[in-house]
């Protein structure tokens, strides 16, 4: 009987950990990005990860000296991007894009994206706007 209670307790504990982990990982965009500033970078796509809870775009940006600086751009989840009209083939590796977003609070080359402008001129809305804008 004691063994059955022990096994049940371990199982319940494991389920609680599995359920709690996704909730712990979710955060506010303001916790990581400066919502009072906007940065625009242009570069070539090296990778696009459509995933949940956040999708990530990776681009190489050339600085004033011509050196390549890798940037990571965070978006909402894949389903929210699809609802805004995004498609997997919109961001192929090698394509040049211009991204506007909020800079990371830690000073890294990371943006919380607001918009992505494709080389054909189309703009994809990433989901977050600065305060006071429409």
N, C-alpha and C positions, 0 to 999 in steps of 0.2 A: 504494500500500500504506500509506504514511504517513497519507494522508487517511482511509483506512478505520479505522486504529487511533485516530486523533483523534476521528472521529465515534463510534466505539464507547466511547471514554473519556468523552466528553461525555454520551452516553446513560446510561452506568452511573452517572456522577456525578449526573445529574438524578434517576434512580430512587432513589438513596441519599438524596437530599434529600427527596423525596416521602415515602419510608418513615419517615425520621427525624423529620419535622415533627410528626406526631400524638403520637409518644412524648415529644417535648420539651414539648408543651403540657399533658400530663397531670400532675396535681399532687395532693398530699395535702390534705385539707380542713384539717388542722392548720397548713398553711403559710400559709393566708389567714384563718382564723377562730380566735377564742379559745374553745377547747373546754372551758374551765373556767367560762365564763359563759353565761347564757341570757337572751335578750331576747324579749319578746312585743310585737308591733305589730298594730294593726287598721286596716284601710283599704279603699279601693275599688280594684278591679283596673283598671289602665289597659292592660295588655298581658300576654299569656302566650305565651312562645316554647317550644314543645315541640321540642327538638332534642338532638342529640348533639354533644359528649360531656356537656354540661350543659344542662338546661332552666332558663329564667329567668322569674320572675313579677315584674311591676312593679306596685306599689301606691302610692296617694297616702294618706298618713297625716296627720291633723290633729294639730298639737302643742297644748300647753296654751294658747297664745295664739290658736289657731284658724288658724294658718298651715299651708298644705299642704307637707308634706315628702315628696318622692318617695323610695321605697325600692326596692332591687333584691334579690330573693331567689333564691338559687342552689339548684338541685336536682340530682339525678343525671340521667342521660340519659333520653330519652323511653321507651326500652324498659323500663328499671328501674321507672319510674313506672307504666307499663301493667301490669307484673307485680304491683305493689302495689295494683291496683284503680283507678288513676286513669283518667279518660276526658277527652277533649278538651273536652267540654261541661261539665265540673265547674267550670271557672274562667272564666266569661264576663266580658267587659269590663263594668264597672259593678257587679258583685257585690261585696259586702262580705265580707272574710275576716279571720281572725285567724291570724297566723303566729308560731310560736315557733322560735327558732333561735340559732345562735352568731353573735355580732357580729364584724364584720371587724376584723382586727388593725390596719388602717390608719385606723380611726376613721370610715370612710365609712358611709353609711346602706345597708349591705349585710349580709344575713344568709345563713348556711349553714343552710338550713331543716331542722328536725326534724319538725314537724307543721304542717298547715294545717287550720284549722277553718272549715267552710263556714257560711253563714248558716242552713242548715237543721239545724245541729248535728252533721253528720257530720264526722269527723276523718280526713284523709288522711295516712298516714305517709310522710315524705319520705325515710327511709332511714338517718338517722344519729341516734344517741342519745348523750346525755352519758355520760361514764364513770360506771360504777356503777349505771346504771339498767337496767331490763328492757324 
